[in-house]
């Protein structure tokens, strides 16, 4: 599972003769949570992995932190592989995840309680995956061409994982129920024999919108699941002070949320080798 929201940022302004110290804003520590659950449609069991960390300053280092407890879809996740690593694992029935009207994530950290809510998002298979010969800006690029067929029975959103930390989003409003081919250009020429894995993830509109904003905030040298330069509101909220979890979007305390997103999505993936 690709890590969601872990990275290191350093800032320094250099002149020819001296180093200039720049004051940057600071904020209270926030949890960072990678809770993207990918469901393989060919398997009855879903392996779940949630990774958590803590930001202690704006542009500061992201240390590992540990939770008092974490539950996802009614079951407890544990860090049995490497205690203290901040990585919590478990398994669930794929059928139960698909059939649930609402899926809940609960985190307990120090004296705070967080909730996230989502629904299962279906995807579609990859019809064709091939390497193209076109370039967009210069010759040091690699084109990959992906073809999918949209489900005509619903309005769909997709998040496409193009490997190496590259993501794009798709809205089917322009190809509803039709086969659709599109190109993506990597800004490097891959060597012969190198493998690329492409995944088409289902998404609801909220996850689609979140990923759109996160991609916009991502610099060329950062993966989209690393810490963004601006605080982006996800769907996991601090509900410590709320007395009714039926309304746990904490609209009255909008600043109380962590970094990251909780989604349970169907994933169709395919690999191709550079000739």
C-alpha positions, 0 to 999 in steps of 0.5 A, spaced: 500 500 500 502 506 497 504 510 503 499 516 504 502 523 507 509 521 509 515 526 507 520 531 509 520 538 507 526 543 508 526 550 506 533 555 506 534 561 502 541 562 499 544 568 497 551 569 494 554 570 501 550 568 507 544 564 509 538 567 510 533 564 516 526 564 514 520 564 519 515 559 517 508 558 521 507 553 526 501 549 528 499 544 533 501 537 532 496 533 527 496 526 525 497 524 518 493 518 516 494 513 510 487 509 510 486 508 502 484 501 502 484 497 495 480 491 494 482 486 489 476 484 485 479 477 484 480 476 492 475 474 497 479 477 503 482 484 503 488 485 506 488 492 510 494 496 512 493 503 515 499 508 516 499 513 521 504 519 523 505 526 526 507 532 524 510 537 529 511 543 525 510 546 519 515 543 514 518 539 520 520 532 520 514 527 520 515 522 526 512 515 527 506 515 532 502 510 535 495 510 537 491 507 543 486 503 538 484 503 531 478 500 528 476 499 521 469 496 518 468 494 525 474 490 526 481 492 530 487 493 526 494 491 530 501 493 529 503 486 530 508 485 524 513 491 527 510 494 534 511 501 534 512 502 527 505 506 526 503 501 521 496 497 523 494 491 519 488 486 519 483 483 514 476 483 512 471 480 507 471 483 501 463 481 500 462 485 507 466 491 505 462 491 498 455 490 502 456 495 507 452 502 506 457 505 510 464 504 512 467 507 519 474 508 521 475 510 528 482 512 531 484 513 538 490 518 539 492 520 546 486 524 549 483 525 542 477 520 538 477 521 530 472 518 526 472 517 518 466 515 514 466 512 507 462 508 502 465 502 497 467 505 490 467 500 484 471 501 479 472 498 472 477 493 468 483 495 464 481 493 457 488 495 454 494 498 456 500 499 451 506 503 450 505 509 445 511 513 441 508 520 442 511 525 446 508 531 449 514 536 450 521 533 449 524 526 447 525 524 454 518 522 455 514 515 455 507 515 453 503 510 456 496 509 453 490 506 457 483 504 455 477 503 460 470 502 458 465 506 463 459 503 467 453 506 463 449 504 469 452 510 474 455 516 474 463 514 475 469 517 478 476 514 478 483 515 481 488 512 476 495 510 479 500 510 474 506 508 478 512 512 481 507 516 485 503 519 479 496 520 479 490 523 475 483 523 476 477 522 471 470 524 471 465 520 466 461 525 464 464 526 457 464 518 456 458 516 460 458 508 458 463 508 453 470 506 451 475 511 453 482 511 451 487 516 454 495 517 454 499 519 460 506 522 459 512 520 464 517 525 464 523 520 463 525 515 458 524 508 461 529 503 460 528 497 456 525 491 461 522 496 466 515 494 469 510 499 470 503 498 473 497 502 472 491 501 477 484 504 476 481 505 483 474 507 484 472 513 487 466 517 490 465 525 488 468 527 495 475 522 494 475 525 487 475 532 489 480 531 494 485 527 490 484 533 485 486 538 490 492 534 492 494 533 485 494 540 484 498 542 490 503 536 489 510 539 486 514 535 480 519 532 485 513 530 490 508 524 490 501 526 491 501 522 498 506 526 501 505 532 506 502 537 502 504 545 502 497 547 504 493 544 509 488 540 505 481 538 509 480 530 508 474 526 511 477 524 518 475 528 523 476 530 531 469 528 534 472 528 541 467 534 544 461 531 540 456 528 543 452 525 537 456 521 532 451 521 527 453 528 525 461 527 526 463 532 520 464 537 526 462 543 522 462 547 528 469 546 530 472 545 522 479 546 524 479 539 528 481 534 523 487 530 521 491 530 514 489 524 510 483 521 507 479 514 508 477 511 502 475 503 500 476 502 493 475 497 488 482 496 484 483 493 477 491 493 475 495 491 470 502 491 468 506 492 462 514 492 460 518 497 457 520 493 450 
